[in-house]
């Protein structure tokens, strides 16, 4: 049985990916600029999104790019939690299994949603972009989260939604279950040595926490 669980945030606990994609294209359309394709956007998910940021700065300028992300963070605060993730968190809390978040987002940007959802009832550690030298797909966020929980990576399970995130977890030595959302379901995970994919909470609990020898 895994001794700790580390969750990605964007797209995993709360599906912010579609929201950000729509917000970006709304602003591009507003200024009569070419919208981004879904394929282009998918490359940025879970990582530094350098190409996406460069494109937005070229089309709109740095100030308007920052306005997009500010609007996204403010309006995404009221998005619902993934029900399967919430159920898994409740199970882990009942079994006294420690939990953490490892995200490529700035911790300050996710805390309004974190606080509204009362995730402090479950989550002991939140590792954000400002806490590490390199973000996903580099392993730093997961290594830092594991160290903060005082566990060995092999004893921890990661829950991710993206190629970049899953790569980071595996490179940190964790097993990873990939639970995709509407956008990341279209990513190519064929090169990822994931443990499982697109499971309900009940399936995760039964297969990886309740069966003897799991």
KABELNOR-V754671 format. One record per pair of residues at least 24 apart in sequence whose C-alpha atoms are under 8 Angstrom apart, sorted by the first residue. I is the first residue (numbers start at 1). GAP is how many residues later the second one is. Records with the same first field share a line. If there is no record, write none. Layout:
# KABELNOR-V754671
I: GAP + GAP
This chain:
# KABELNOR-V754671
1: 154 + 207 + 208 + 209 + 210 + 211 + 212 + 213
2: 153 + 154 + 155 + 206 + 207 + 212
3: 94 + 95 + 148 + 152 + 153
4: 93 + 94 + 95 + 147 + 151 + 152 + 153
5: 92 + 93 + 94 + 95 + 151 + 152 + 153 + 154
6: 93 + 94 + 95 + 96 + 136 + 139 + 140 + 150 + 151 + 152 + 153
7: 92 + 93 + 94 + 95 + 151 + 152 + 153
8: 93 + 94 + 95 + 150 + 151 + 152 + 153 + 157
9: 92 + 93 + 94
10: 36 + 93 + 95
11: 150 + 169 + 170
12: 70 + 73 + 147 + 148 + 149 + 167 + 168 + 169
13: 68 + 69 + 72 + 73
14: 65 + 66 + 67 + 68
15: 64 + 65 + 66 + 67 + 166
16: 60 + 63
17: 28 + 166
18: 164 + 165
19: 53 + 57
20: 49 + 52
23: 45 + 49
24: 44
27: 41
28: 31 + 32
31: 29
33: 26
38: 145
42: 141 + 142 + 145
45: 117 + 118 + 119
46: 57 + 58 + 90 + 91 + 116 + 117 + 118 + 119
47: 57 + 88 + 89 + 90 + 117 + 118
48: 56 + 87 + 88
73: 36 + 37
76: 37
77: 35 + 36 + 39
78: 35
81: 36
84: 116 + 117 + 118
85: 116
87: 114
88: 113 + 114 + 116 + 117
89: 33
90: 32
91: 114
93: 29
98: 24 + 25 + 26 + 51
99: 24 + 25 + 26
100: 24 + 25 + 26 + 27 + 45 + 49
101: 24 + 25 + 26 + 44
102: 24 + 25 + 26 + 39 + 40 + 43
103: 24 + 25 + 26 + 32 + 33 + 38
104: 24 + 25 + 31 + 32 + 37
105: 24
106: 24
124: 25
125: 24
136: 28 + 29 + 31 + 32
137: 26 + 27 + 28 + 29 + 30 + 31
138: 29 + 30 + 33
139: 28 + 29 + 30 + 31 + 32 + 33
140: 28 + 32
141: 27
142: 26 + 27 + 30
143: 29
162: 25
163: 24 + 25 + 26 + 29
166: 26 + 28
167: 25
170: 24
